Amino acid sequence: MQSSATQGLAAEVIVVGGGPAGLTAAIALAGAGIDTALVAKRTSGTDHRTTALLAGSVKALDTLGAWERAQAHAAPMRAIRLVDDTARLIRAPELNFAADEIGLDAFGHNIENRHLVAALETRAGELPALARVDDDAEAVEIDDAKVTVRLRGGGAVSARLAIGADGRHSLCRAAAGIAVECRAYPQTALTFNLGHGRPHRDTTTEFHTETGPFTLVPLPGLRSSLVLVVDPAEVDGLCALADADLAAEIERRSHSILGKIEVEPGRGVFPLAVETASRFGARRVALIGEAAHVMPPIGAQGLNLGLRDAATIGELVVAAHRDGSDVGDITGPYEHMRRADVGSRMLAIDVLNRSLLSDFLPMQGARGLGLLLLERIGPLRRAVMREGVAPLASQPRLMRGEML
């Protein structure tokens, strides 16, 4: 549905934001028969960034009928290799994780965001209960009975609940009066995709350096995505390199494990920071994805957390709708269900990242010992792998392959 036809449009739930988390929430709700409006401009399809979808996220997308359209563009991650590439006195041992050790074919799949969004857009277009409003939100207004989203092109949409999937500068969050806590890291991530001469063998390789991780993640064929975390002072120099020179630098930093490198178009630069909303829901607004939490691109946690947000809010809304309750009243239970998962993931990423940056010998020793124990103690290693892929504290029904 176009914005020109939205004067006075009403739904039970409005989803604001058309990224993967917002689309997933809209599909989950509309697929369960909830009258849903999705307010978001359609994307241009030029986003070359990638997302490492963990096994639970893949299962949720498959359950919603979207994964079959995306799978051909995704590469499985069957193994993870951690390499201490620092020059410090205390170095950790190399550590290898294999998905088959915990009974999985793969830890997850890596896919370019443009292909993931295209698959979700196609699935969303098949659902009669989903009204697509191809416009940007201009303002969000809340009263006791409803939320109204006013559109940039004119008109408005109202509902009992608004799901804010509108990113780190969320209008929904601001309208609900929810504060956000921010903390910046002295690091910047440079991201792009690359071709290479040797097969990656479905293995993610993460070199730990003094400035942060250097991570190569498989893509289909002889291609991988790269997240290179460096000191901000390095970024301008790296970005100024011609493709051939940057390829040579990446080959050097990767110790040529993938052979000759060819840099693809679409470099991205992202200062690293952590942002957390003080509440994930209030006043008929529930926040998902980067409207609720932003974390560094380390450990494949960011979008996977956002998809667990979407699955959780979908589960709560469907249950309230079937009980005849006001779906706008689920923000308290949603906050309770998501806080521990988000908090624990952020703490883990923060500790790992700071341990790489620290020159404090006891910190380096503790990190090395921790990785040594993971390498030597099988039950501990398997427990860590299971928790990383499918956290026990947060397994919404969709992540278990169950329809809402």
C-alpha positions as CSV (number, residue, x, y, z in Angstrom):
1,M,0.0,0.0,0.0
2,Q,1.4,3.4,-1.0
3,S,1.5,6.4,1.3
4,S,-1.0,8.3,-0.9
5,A,-3.6,5.8,0.3
6,T,-2.9,6.0,4.0
7,Q,-5.0,8.8,5.2
8,G,-6.7,7.4,8.3
9,L,-5.2,3.9,7.9
10,A,-5.6,1.8,11.1
11,A,-4.0,-1.5,12.0
12,E,-3.5,-3.5,15.2
13,V,0.3,-3.1,15.0
14,I,2.6,-0.7,13.2
15,V,6.2,-1.7,12.4
16,V,8.4,1.4,11.7
17,G,11.5,0.5,9.7
18,G,12.2,-1.9,6.9
19,G,15.5,-3.5,7.7
20,P,15.8,-7.2,8.4
21,A,14.6,-7.0,12.0
22,G,11.6,-4.8,11.1
23,L,10.7,-7.0,8.1
24,T,11.0,-10.1,10.2
25,A,8.7,-8.7,12.9
26,A,6.1,-7.6,10.3
27,I,6.2,-11.1,8.6
28,A,5.8,-12.9,11.9
29,L,2.8,-10.8,12.9
30,A,1.0,-10.7,9.6
31,G,1.7,-14.4,9.0
32,A,-0.2,-15.1,12.3
33,G,-3.1,-13.1,11.0
34,I,-2.4,-9.9,13.0
35,D,-3.5,-6.7,11.0
36,T,-0.1,-5.1,10.6
37,A,1.2,-2.0,8.8
38,L,4.9,-1.7,7.8
39,V,6.1,1.9,7.4
40,A,9.4,2.1,5.5
41,K,10.7,3.2,2.2
42,R,11.8,0.3,0.0
43,T,15.6,-0.1,-0.1
44,S,17.7,0.4,-3.2
45,G,19.3,-3.0,-3.1
46,T,22.9,-1.7,-3.1
47,D,23.9,-2.6,0.5
48,H,27.0,-4.8,0.2
49,R,27.3,-5.4,3.9
50,T,26.8,-8.9,5.2
51,T,25.2,-10.6,8.1
52,A,26.3,-13.8,9.8
53,L,23.0,-15.4,10.7
54,L,23.3,-17.9,13.5
55,A,21.5,-21.2,13.3
56,G,18.5,-20.0,15.4
57,S,18.0,-17.0,13.1
58,V,18.1,-19.2,10.0
59,K,15.6,-21.5,11.6
60,A,13.3,-18.6,12.3
61,L,13.5,-17.2,8.8
62,D,12.9,-20.7,7.4
63,T,9.8,-21.1,9.7
64,L,8.5,-17.7,8.3
65,G,8.9,-18.9,4.7
66,A,11.7,-16.4,3.8
67,W,14.9,-18.6,4.0
68,E,14.1,-20.6,0.8
69,R,14.5,-17.3,-1.1
70,A,17.8,-16.4,0.5
71,Q,19.6,-19.6,0.9
72,A,21.2,-19.7,-2.5
73,H,23.0,-16.4,-1.7
74,A,24.3,-17.6,1.6
75,A,27.4,-19.5,2.6
76,P,27.4,-21.9,5.6
77,M,29.8,-21.3,8.5
78,R,30.8,-24.8,9.5
79,A,34.0,-24.0,11.4
80,I,35.4,-21.0,13.3
81,R,39.2,-20.4,13.7
82,L,40.6,-17.9,16.3
83,V,44.2,-16.9,15.8
84,D,46.2,-14.7,18.2
85,D,48.0,-12.4,15.8
86,T,49.4,-10.0,18.4
87,A,53.1,-9.6,19.1
88,R,52.6,-9.6,22.9
89,L,54.5,-11.5,25.5
90,I,51.5,-13.6,26.4
91,R,49.6,-15.1,23.4
92,A,46.6,-17.3,23.3
93,P,46.7,-20.7,21.6
94,E,44.9,-21.1,18.2
95,L,41.4,-22.3,18.8
96,N,39.1,-24.2,16.4
97,F,35.4,-24.7,16.7
98,A,33.5,-27.2,14.5
99,A,29.7,-27.1,14.2
100,D,29.5,-30.9,13.9
101,E,30.9,-31.2,17.4
102,I,27.6,-30.0,18.8
103,G,25.5,-31.8,16.2
104,L,25.0,-28.9,13.8
105,D,25.6,-28.9,10.1
106,A,26.7,-25.2,10.4
107,F,26.9,-22.5,13.1
108,G,24.9,-20.4,10.7
109,H,25.1,-18.7,7.3
110,N,26.7,-15.5,6.0
111,I,24.7,-13.5,3.5
112,E,24.8,-10.0,1.9
113,N,22.1,-7.8,3.4
114,R,20.7,-6.9,0.0
115,H,19.9,-10.6,-0.7
116,L,18.4,-11.0,2.8
117,V,16.2,-7.9,2.5
118,A,15.1,-8.9,-1.0
119,A,14.0,-12.4,0.3
120,L,12.1,-10.8,3.2
121,E,10.5,-8.2,1.0
122,T,9.2,-10.9,-1.3
123,R,7.8,-12.9,1.6
124,A,6.2,-9.8,3.1
125,G,4.4,-9.1,-0.2
126,E,2.6,-12.4,-0.1
127,L,0.8,-11.7,3.2
128,P,-2.7,-10.3,3.0
129,A,-2.7,-9.1,6.6
130,L,0.4,-6.8,5.9
131,A,-0.2,-3.3,4.6
132,R,3.0,-1.9,3.1
133,V,3.3,1.9,3.5
134,D,6.2,2.9,1.2
135,D,7.0,6.1,2.9
136,D,9.2,7.4,5.8
137,A,7.9,8.2,9.2
138,E,7.9,12.0,9.9
139,A,6.6,11.9,13.5
140,V,5.3,9.5,16.1
141,E,2.5,10.6,18.5
142,I,1.3,8.5,21.5
143,D,-1.9,8.8,23.5
144,D,-3.6,6.5,26.0
145,A,-5.3,4.4,23.4
146,K,-3.0,4.3,20.3
147,V,0.1,5.3,18.5
148,T,-0.1,7.5,15.4
149,V,2.8,7.6,12.8
150,R,2.6,10.6,10.6
151,L,4.2,10.1,7.2
152,R,6.6,12.4,5.3
153,G,4.5,12.2,2.2
154,G,1.3,13.1,4.0
155,G,-1.3,11.0,5.8
156,A,-1.0,8.9,9.0
157,V,-1.2,5.3,10.3
158,S,-2.5,4.4,13.8
159,A,-2.4,1.3,15.9
160,R,-2.5,0.0,19.4
161,L,1.2,-0.8,19.4
162,A,4.2,0.6,17.4
163,I,7.3,-1.6,17.0
164,G,10.3,0.7,16.6
165,A,12.7,-0.9,14.1
166,D,13.9,2.5,12.9
167,G,17.5,2.3,13.9
168,R,19.8,4.1,16.3
169,H,18.2,7.5,15.7
170,S,14.7,6.0,16.4
171,L,11.7,8.3,16.2
172,C,9.7,5.7,18.1
173,R,12.2,5.7,21.0
174,A,12.2,9.5,21.2
175,A,8.4,9.6,21.2
176,A,8.2,7.1,24.1
177,G,10.7,9.2,26.1
178,I,13.2,6.4,26.3
179,A,16.8,7.4,27.0
180,V,19.8,5.8,25.5
181,E,23.2,5.1,27.0
182,C,26.2,5.4,24.7
183,R,29.9,4.4,25.0
184,A,32.4,4.8,22.2
185,Y,35.4,2.5,21.6
186,P,38.8,3.8,20.3
187,Q,38.3,1.7,17.2
188,T,36.8,1.9,13.7
189,A,35.6,-1.0,11.6
190,L,36.4,-1.1,7.8
191,T,34.1,-3.6,6.0
192,F,33.9,-4.8,2.4
193,N,33.7,-8.1,0.4
194,L,36.5,-9.7,-1.5
195,G,37.4,-12.4,-3.9
196,H,40.2,-14.8,-3.3
197,G,42.2,-17.5,-5.0
198,R,41.9,-20.3,-2.4
199,P,38.7,-21.9,-1.0
200,H,37.6,-20.8,2.5
201,R,36.2,-24.3,3.2
202,D,33.2,-22.8,5.0
203,T,35.5,-21.6,7.7
204,T,35.4,-18.2,9.5
205,T,38.9,-17.0,10.5
206,E,39.3,-14.3,13.1
207,F,42.8,-12.9,13.7
208,H,43.0,-11.1,17.0
209,T,45.3,-8.1,16.8
210,E,46.3,-5.3,19.1
211,T,43.6,-3.0,17.6
212,G,40.8,-5.5,17.4
213,P,39.6,-8.5,15.3
214,F,40.4,-9.0,11.6
215,T,37.6,-11.4,10.6
216,L,37.1,-13.2,7.3
217,V,33.6,-14.8,6.9
218,P,32.7,-17.1,4.0
219,L,30.4,-16.1,1.1
220,P,29.3,-18.3,-1.7
221,G,32.1,-19.4,-4.1
222,L,35.6,-17.9,-3.8
223,R,34.4,-14.9,-1.9
224,S,34.4,-13.7,1.7
225,S,33.4,-10.7,3.7
226,L,35.8,-8.8,5.9
227,V,35.5,-6.9,9.1
228,L,38.8,-5.1,9.9
229,V,38.8,-3.3,13.2
230,V,41.6,-0.8,13.5
231,D,42.7,2.3,15.3
232,P,40.8,5.4,13.9
233,A,44.1,6.9,12.9
234,E,44.6,4.1,10.3
235,V,41.3,4.4,8.6
236,D,41.9,7.3,6.3
237,G,45.1,5.8,5.0
238,L,43.4,2.4,4.4
239,C,40.4,4.0,2.6
240,A,42.7,6.1,0.4
241,L,44.4,2.9,-1.0
242,A,43.6,1.9,-4.5
243,D,41.9,-1.5,-4.8
244,A,45.1,-3.3,-5.8
245,D,47.1,-1.8,-2.9
246,L,44.3,-2.5,-0.4
247,A,44.1,-6.1,-1.7
248,A,47.8,-6.5,-1.1
249,E,47.5,-5.1,2.4
250,I,44.6,-7.5,3.2
251,E,46.6,-10.5,1.8
252,R,49.5,-9.5,4.1
253,R,47.4,-9.2,7.2
254,S,45.6,-12.5,6.5
255,H,49.0,-14.2,6.0
256,S,47.8,-15.3,2.5
257,I,45.5,-18.0,3.9
258,L,43.1,-17.3,1.1
259,G,45.7,-16.6,-1.6
260,K,45.5,-13.7,-4.0
261,I,42.9,-11.1,-2.9
262,E,40.6,-9.0,-5.1
263,V,38.7,-6.1,-3.3
264,E,35.1,-5.7,-4.4
265,P,33.2,-2.3,-4.5
266,G,31.3,-1.1,-1.4
267,R,33.7,-0.2,1.4
268,G,32.0,0.8,4.7
269,V,33.5,2.6,7.7
270,F,31.8,2.3,11.1
271,P,33.1,3.9,14.4
272,L,32.7,1.3,17.1
273,A,30.3,2.0,20.0
274,V,27.8,0.4,22.3
275,E,24.4,1.9,22.7
276,T,21.6,0.6,24.9
277,A,18.1,1.9,25.4
278,S,17.2,2.4,29.1
279,R,14.0,0.4,28.4
280,F,13.1,-1.7,25.4
281,G,9.4,-0.8,25.7
282,A,7.2,1.9,27.1
283,R,4.0,3.8,26.3
284,R,2.7,1.4,23.5
285,V,6.2,1.3,21.9
286,A,8.5,-1.7,21.7
287,L,12.0,-1.3,20.4
288,I,13.8,-3.9,18.3
289,G,17.2,-4.1,16.6
290,E,19.4,-1.0,16.7
291,A,16.6,1.1,18.1
292,A,17.1,-0.9,21.3
293,H,20.8,-1.8,21.2
294,V,23.9,-1.2,19.1
295,M,27.1,-3.2,19.5
296,P,30.3,-3.6,17.6
297,P,30.5,-6.1,14.6
298,I,32.2,-8.7,16.8
299,G,31.0,-12.2,17.4
300,A,28.0,-12.0,15.0
301,Q,25.6,-10.8,17.7
302,G,24.1,-7.6,16.4
303,L,21.4,-8.6,13.9
304,N,20.9,-12.0,15.6
305,L,19.9,-10.1,18.7
306,G,17.5,-8.0,16.6
307,L,15.9,-11.1,15.1
308,R,15.4,-12.5,18.6
309,D,13.8,-9.2,19.5
310,A,11.5,-9.6,16.5
311,A,10.6,-13.2,17.3
312,T,9.9,-12.3,21.0
313,I,7.7,-9.3,20.3
314,G,5.8,-11.4,17.7
315,E,5.2,-14.2,20.2
316,L,3.9,-11.7,22.8
317,V,1.6,-9.8,20.4
318,V,0.1,-13.0,19.0
319,A,-0.6,-14.4,22.5
320,A,-2.2,-11.1,23.6
321,H,-4.3,-10.9,20.4
322,R,-5.6,-14.5,20.9
323,D,-6.5,-13.7,24.5
324,G,-8.4,-10.6,23.5
325,S,-6.0,-8.4,25.4
326,D,-4.7,-5.0,24.4
327,V,-1.5,-5.6,22.4
328,G,-0.2,-2.2,23.5
329,D,0.2,-3.6,27.1
330,I,3.0,-6.1,26.3
331,T,5.9,-3.7,26.6
332,G,6.6,-4.6,30.2
333,P,6.9,-8.4,29.6
334,Y,8.9,-7.7,26.4
335,E,11.4,-5.7,28.5
336,H,11.7,-8.5,31.0
337,M,12.2,-11.2,28.3
338,R,14.9,-9.3,26.3
339,R,17.0,-7.5,29.0
340,A,19.1,-10.5,30.2
341,D,19.9,-11.8,26.7
342,V,21.0,-8.3,25.4
343,G,22.9,-7.5,28.6
344,S,24.8,-10.8,28.6
345,R,25.8,-10.5,24.9
346,M,26.9,-6.9,25.3
347,L,29.0,-7.8,28.4
348,A,30.7,-10.7,26.6
349,I,31.6,-8.6,23.5
350,D,32.8,-5.8,25.8
351,V,35.1,-8.1,27.8
352,L,36.5,-9.8,24.6
353,N,37.1,-6.5,22.9
354,R,38.8,-4.8,25.9
355,S,41.0,-7.9,26.5
356,L,42.4,-7.4,23.0
357,L,43.1,-3.7,23.5
358,S,44.6,-4.1,27.0
359,D,48.4,-3.9,27.6
360,F,47.8,-5.0,31.2
361,L,49.7,-8.4,31.5
362,P,47.2,-10.0,33.9
363,M,44.4,-9.2,31.5
364,Q,46.3,-10.8,28.6
365,G,47.1,-13.8,30.8
366,A,43.5,-14.2,31.8
367,R,42.4,-14.1,28.1
368,G,45.1,-16.6,27.1
369,L,44.1,-19.0,29.9
370,G,40.4,-18.8,29.0
371,L,41.1,-19.7,25.4
372,L,43.5,-22.5,26.5
373,L,40.8,-24.0,28.7
374,L,38.3,-23.9,25.8
375,E,40.9,-25.6,23.6
376,R,41.6,-28.3,26.1
377,I,38.3,-29.0,27.8
378,G,35.7,-30.4,25.4
379,P,32.6,-30.1,27.5
380,L,33.4,-26.5,28.2
381,R,34.1,-25.7,24.6
382,R,30.8,-27.4,23.5
383,A,28.8,-25.5,26.1
384,V,30.2,-22.2,24.9
385,M,29.4,-23.1,21.3
386,R,25.8,-24.0,22.1
387,E,25.3,-20.8,24.1
388,G,26.8,-18.7,21.3
389,V,24.5,-20.2,18.7
390,A,21.3,-20.8,20.7
391,P,21.3,-19.1,24.1
392,L,19.3,-21.0,26.7
393,A,18.0,-17.8,28.3
394,S,16.3,-16.6,25.1
395,Q,14.9,-19.1,22.6
396,P,11.6,-17.7,21.2
397,R,9.3,-20.1,19.5
398,L,10.4,-19.1,16.0
399,M,14.0,-19.8,16.8
400,R,12.9,-23.3,17.8
401,G,11.2,-23.8,14.4
402,E,7.6,-23.3,15.8
403,M,5.0,-21.1,14.2
404,L,3.4,-18.4,16.3
